Amino acid sequence: MSESTLQTHIHISVQTDDFDVAAEYTQARQQSANPGAIVCFCGLVRDVLAGHEQTAAQQTLTLEHYPGMTEHALMDIATQATGRWPLHAIRIIHRVGTLSPAEQIVLVVTSSAHRSAAFESAEFIMDYLKTSAPFWKKQVAGAKSEWVASRESDYRAAARWSAPD
């Protein structure tokens, strides 16, 4: 199969349950015809409040979303990635609900015949997840509770993908 006729397997999940990175890697490998690279990015909940540089005692992060709209937005991001890179498989898992520090929050797996395509597409997907996916995040530490907005650095990271080459 040539790269121009490449069928990309895309699987999107928004879920409360944790995920198994090794199982997701195995699935991507099985779906990929002769992969040269598989990149797995697993994001974790940090114990630092967004916008602060101190560790927060008993912090939780609650993610809310609008079912249907969120999955559609994630599929759109994955489809954009397939238009830019020759990918065999894309797996995106994003958790919702209340999470604690060190819990897994997001997984992006990309596979391609080419190392650069796998790395760049995973980075592209994460940059757009941070800025374009409809998730609402609320962090709680002790009695303090606040909604978290995307940071300026997140928007700068995403903007580089639309900059002219």
C-alpha positions in Angstrom: 0.0 0.0 0.0 1.5 3.4 -1.0 1.4 6.3 1.4 -1.1 8.1 -0.9 -3.6 5.3 -0.4 -2.7 4.7 3.3 -5.8 3.9 5.5 -5.3 5.3 8.9 -7.0 3.5 11.8 -8.3 6.2 14.2 -9.8 5.4 17.5 -11.0 8.1 19.9 -12.2 7.6 23.5 -13.4 10.0 26.2 -13.8 8.1 29.4 -13.6 8.1 33.1 -11.7 4.8 33.4 -7.9 4.6 33.4 -6.2 3.1 30.4 -3.4 0.6 29.8 -0.6 2.2 27.8 1.0 -1.2 26.8 -2.3 -2.5 25.5 -2.8 0.6 23.4 0.7 0.4 22.0 0.1 -3.3 21.1 -3.2 -2.4 19.4 -1.5 0.4 17.3 1.3 -2.0 16.3 -1.2 -4.6 15.2 -3.1 -2.0 13.1 0.0 -0.7 11.4 1.3 -2.2 8.2 5.1 -2.3 8.6 5.5 0.6 11.1 8.8 2.3 11.4 7.9 4.2 14.5 5.2 4.3 17.2 5.1 7.3 19.5 3.2 7.1 22.7 2.6 10.3 24.8 1.0 9.8 28.2 0.0 12.9 30.1 -0.3 12.8 33.9 -2.0 15.1 36.4 0.6 17.2 38.0 0.7 18.2 41.7 1.3 21.8 40.8 -1.7 24.1 40.4 -1.9 25.6 36.9 -0.5 29.2 37.0 1.4 28.5 40.2 4.8 26.9 40.9 4.0 25.4 44.3 2.9 22.0 45.1 -0.7 21.8 46.1 -1.8 19.6 49.0 -4.7 17.3 48.2 -5.2 18.7 44.7 -7.7 17.3 42.3 -8.4 18.2 38.7 -12.0 17.7 37.4 -12.5 17.6 33.7 -15.9 18.1 32.2 -17.0 17.9 28.6 -20.0 18.0 26.3 -20.5 14.4 25.0 -20.7 14.2 21.2 -19.1 17.6 20.7 -15.9 16.5 22.3 -15.5 13.3 20.3 -16.2 15.2 17.1 -13.5 17.7 18.0 -11.0 15.0 18.7 -11.8 13.2 15.5 -11.3 16.5 13.6 -7.9 16.9 15.2 -6.9 13.3 14.2 -8.2 13.9 10.7 -6.1 17.0 10.4 -3.1 15.0 11.4 -3.8 12.4 8.7 -3.8 15.2 6.2 -0.3 16.3 7.2 1.5 13.0 7.9 1.4 9.5 6.5 0.0 7.7 9.6 -1.0 4.1 10.1 -2.9 4.5 13.4 -4.0 7.2 15.8 -5.3 6.5 19.2 -6.5 9.3 21.5 -7.8 8.7 25.0 -8.8 11.6 27.2 -10.2 11.1 30.6 -12.9 13.1 32.3 -14.1 13.2 35.9 -12.1 13.9 39.0 -8.5 12.9 38.9 -5.6 13.1 41.4 -1.9 13.9 41.0 0.0 11.3 39.1 -3.1 9.8 37.5 -3.0 9.3 33.7 -5.2 11.9 32.0 -4.4 11.7 28.2 -2.9 9.2 25.8 -1.9 9.9 22.2 -0.4 7.1 20.1 0.6 7.6 16.5 2.3 5.2 14.1 3.9 5.7 10.8 6.6 4.3 8.6 8.6 7.4 9.4 9.9 8.5 12.8 9.5 12.2 12.2 5.9 11.7 11.1 5.1 9.8 14.3 6.8 12.3 16.6 5.4 15.4 14.8 1.9 14.2 14.6 1.7 13.2 18.2 3.0 16.7 19.2 0.5 18.3 16.8 -2.4 16.3 18.3 -1.3 17.3 21.9 -0.9 21.0 21.0 -4.4 21.0 19.5 -5.9 19.0 22.4 -4.6 21.7 24.8 -6.1 24.5 22.8 -9.0 23.3 20.7 -10.6 20.3 22.4 -13.8 21.3 24.4 -12.7 20.2 27.9 -13.3 22.4 31.0 -10.9 21.9 33.8 -11.4 22.8 37.4 -8.6 22.5 40.0 -9.1 22.2 43.7 -6.5 22.5 46.4 -7.8 22.6 49.9 -10.5 25.3 50.1 -9.3 26.9 46.8 -11.1 26.1 43.6 -10.7 27.6 40.2 -11.4 26.9 36.5 -8.2 26.6 34.4 -7.8 28.2 31.0 -5.3 27.3 28.3 -2.1 29.1 28.8 -0.5 31.5 26.3 2.3 29.0 25.8 -0.2 26.4 24.7 -1.5 28.7 22.0 2.0 29.6 20.8 2.8 25.9 20.5 -0.3 25.2 18.5 0.3 28.3 16.3 3.5 26.9 15.0 1.6 24.3 13.0 -0.2 26.9 11.0 2.9 29.1 10.4 4.3 29.0 6.8 7.2 26.6 6.3 
